[in-house]
Amino acid sequence: MKAVIAILTLILLVSPAADAQWKQTYSRTTADITDMCFLDEKIGFAVGSGVIIKTLDGGKNWEPIIQNNTFHQISDIVIVE
């Protein structure tokens, strides 16, 4: 019984902390973003309807690499080191 109470307490304490990690941000594009990938906690890339954007500050600010490319739908991104 003590183990069940300990597990439930841990779940209740960890769950709100996990939710707090996601924040809405402005990506500087109106394109639908379909995927994103991060090299580390700061550097990341996102792709979507004719766009590739990057962040160097963990997603607070996004800069376009390719935008308004109406000929290609980019649906996935994978970073290989």
N, C-alpha and C positions, 0 to 999 in steps of 0.2 A: 504494500500500500504506500509506503514511503517513497518507493521508486516511482510510482505513478504520479504522485503529487510533485516530486522533484522534476519529472519530465514535463508535466503540464505547466509548472512555474517557469521552466526554462523556455518553453514554446511561447508563453505569454510575454516574457521579457524580450526575447529575440525578435518576434514578429514585428512589433512597431519599429524597431531599429532597422530592419531590412526594408521596410516601406519608405523610410525617410531618405534612402539613398537615391531615389528617383526624383528628378526635378524637371519641370518643363522649361525649355529654353528656345530662343529664337534662332533658327538656322540660316537666316538670310536667303531663303529660297521658298518658292511657293510649290515646288515639285513634291510629289509624294516620295518620301524616303522609304526604301524597301529593305535596307540592311545597313548595318554598321559594324565596325571592327576597330578595336583599340590595340595599339602596340604595348601601351602601358597605361598608367592612370591619367596621363596627360594627352598623349598623341593618339588621335583617332581619325577615322575616315567614315563617311556615310555616302551611300549611293542611292539613286532613285531614277525617276523619270527624266533621263537626259542630263543628270547632274552627278558630280563627284565633289564633295566638300570635305574640308579637313578642320581639325581643331588641334591646337597646341596647348590648351589650358583645361583639359578635361571636359570639354563641351560647353564651357561658358560662352565662347565665341567661335563662330564658324566662318571659314573663308572658302569661296568657290575655287575649285581647280578647273572643272569643266561645268558650264551651265548653259541652259537653253539649247542643248543638243537634241533636237526633236527627232532625229533619225534613229536613236538607240534608246532602248529601255534597259537600264542597268539594274539587275535584280539582286545580285550577290556580290560580296567582296570578301576576300580571304587574304590575309597578310602572311607571307612565308618568310621566315628568317633563315 
